[in-house]
Amino acid sequence: MKKFILRVAAVCALLAAPAIAAAAEGFATANVNMRSGPSTRYPAVSMIPAGESVEIHGCLADLPWCDVSFYGGRGWVAGRYVQADYRRNRVYVEPRYYRPLGIPTVVFQFDSYWDRNYRGRDFYRERDRWRRGPDWVDDRRDRRDWERQRERDRRDWERDRRQEQRDWERRQREEEWRRDGEWRRERTERTEREERRTWERRSDGVRVRQDDSGVYEGARPVPMVRCQVDDPYCEN
């Protein structure tokens, strides 16, 4: 019995493994460099063309950067250049969508990440310098420049998110206008058909026609039409 339970547990673990390892799918919104770390100052690994799909393995909780794979390469891309499908819409990858999209929050561990992915790269030889971080400097002026660049990155992120929200609201308004126009057109056509049927089936045998000016013409008697017995579309 104990062996049976262990076998069942092993099978369940194997079945669950692909789901755990699965990555969310995203799309590059522009030609963007995939970096060897979560900053534009890290060396570039490759360039991802606009519209290409990437696998999102996780994103940082405090900065809008995501760990992605593209054609066998691995690196980091700013979230404002990556979108994912969410409820039939494309949204930028940002913290409020991490959980619905199944994207975990991760931490950039320099040594293990570079050892696993960049041993064959030229910039790997300078890993001791890059280990301090791309923004490590001795001069305070450079530190201020870095802080200003970081603030610009955050503003760009917020601007893109606001633009995405405006585009979504505009699409919603256009869809509402389209549905309202179709509803009004259908109602007009239905009203015209009902008026036509009423005009053709008056019980007093008199047809009344309205001209373009809205004035009714004189009533004219309807000619008598004799119907066949088996004609369902004819009324006496």
N, C-alpha and C positions, 0 to 999 in steps of 0.2 A: 504493500500500500504506500509506503514511504517513497519507494522508487517511482511509482506511478505519479505521485504528486510532484516529484522533482521533474519528471519528464514533461508534465503539463505546464509547469512553471517555465521550463526552458523554451517550450514551443511558444508560449505567450510572449516571452521576451523577444523571440525572433520576429514575431508578427508585429510587435510594437516598435521595433527598432527603426524600420523605414519611416514611420510617422514622426519619430523623434528627430531623425536626421533630415527630414524634408525641409526645404527652404521655400520661402514665399517668392512669388514671381513678381518682378518689377520691370519697368521700361524706362530707358534713358530718354529724357526730354530734350537733350541737346548733345552735341559732340562734347564729351566730358572725359577728362583724364581720371583713370583709376589710380589712386595713390597708394603708397606703401604704408600709410598711416592716416589718421583722421585730421589732416590739415593740408592746405594747398602747398605748404613748404616741404612736405615729404616728397621724396623722389617719385616720379611717375612710373607706373608699372606698364600700362597700355592705355590706348584711347578707345572709348566706347562710342560708337556712332549713334546718332539720334535715332530713336525708335527701336533699337536692339533690346532684347530681353536679357535680364540679369537675374541671378538667384540671390535673394537677400537672406543672409544668415543671422543678422542681428544688427541693432543700432544702439548707439550710445544714449544714455538717459539724459545727459546734460548738454550734449551738442548734437546738432542735426547731421550726423555722419553715420553711414551704414557700411557694414562689412558685406561685400558682394563677390560673386564669382561671375566671370565672363570668359567663355571659351577656354576653360581650364586654368585661367589665371585667377588670382585672388587679390583683393585690395579694397580700398575704401573710397566711397563716393559721397559727396554732400547730398543730403536728403532732398534739397531743393532741385536736384537734377534727376530725381527718380520718382516715378509715379507707379501706383498699383491700382488694380480694379477693386472697387468697393461699392457694393449695392448698385451695380450697373453704371458706375461713374469712375472716372480716373481721378485719383486724389494724390497729392504729394505725400510722401512718406514722412510723417511727423508723429510725435509721441502719442497724440490722442488716437491714432489709428494702429499703433503697435499691437495692442491686444486683439482688436477685431480681425486684423490681417494675420495674426499668428506669428508676429515678429518678436523675438525675445530681445530684452535689453542686455547688452554685453559690455565688457570692459576690454580696452586695448592693452594687451600684455605684450610689450615690445619684444622681449627675448624669444618667447615661445612662438610668436607670430612670425617674426623674421626668420627664425631657424626653420620653421616648417614650410615657408613659402618662398624665401628669397636667397637661398644658399648659392644658387648659380648666378645671381645678378651682380653686376659690377659695383653697385652701391652698397652691397653687403659688406665689402671690405671696410667701409667707413661706419660700421654699425656702432662702434664705441662713441663716435661723435653724435650719431643720430639717437643713440639711447638716451641722451640728455633731453631730447625733445627738439622739434624743429624750431621752437621759439626760445630756446635757451640762449641767452646773451648776457654779456657783462655790462654793457652800456645801458644806462637808464633811458636814453633817448630811443634806442632800439626797442626797449620794452614798451615805451609809450606807442611806438609805431605798431607793434604787435597788437596792443590793446585796441588801437584805433581800427586795425584791420579786422580784428575779431568783432568789433561793434558793427563795422560795415557788413560783415557776413551775416550777422543777426538781422540787420535792417533789410538786407536783400531777401533773406528768408521770409520775414514778415510781409514784405511787399509782394512776393510771389504768392504767398498764401492768401493775401487779400484779393489779389487779381483772380486767383482761382475761385474764390468765393463769389466775386462779382460775375465771373463768367457763368458759374452755376446758376446764380439767381436770374441772369439774363436768359439762359436756356429755359428755365422754369416759366418765366413770363411769356416767352415766345410760344411755348407749348400750350399754356393756358389760352393765349389769344387764338391759336390755331383751333383748339377744341371749341372755343366759344363761337368762332366763325362758322365751323362745321355745324354746330348745333343750330345757329340762327338760319343757315341755309337750308338745313333739313326741315326746320319748322316752317319756313316760307313755302318750300315745295309741298309739304304736307297740307298746308292751308289752301294752296292753290288747287291741289287735287280734290280736296273736300268741296271747295266752292264749285269746281267744275262738275263733280258728280251731282251736287245739289241742283245746279242749273239744268243738267240733262234729265233729271228725274223728278221734275215738279209734278205733283199729282193733279194740277188743274189743266194740264195739257198745253201750257203756255210757257214759252222760253223767253227769258229776259236777258239781254246782252248789255254789258257796260262798255262804253268806249273809253279811249285813253284819257279823256277829260274828266272822267268820273261821273258822267251823266248817263242815265239809263235811256236806251232807245225805246221806242214804242214796242209794246208786246206784240209778238207775232204768233199765230197758232202753229202748233207743231203738226206737220203732215202725218196723217194716219198711216201706220206701217203694220201690215199683217204679218204675224210671226208664224213660223213653223211650229208644229207641236213639240218636236224634239230639240228645239233651239233653246239652250239654257241661258243664252246671253240676250234674249229678246224679251221685252216686257210690253204687254198691251195696255 
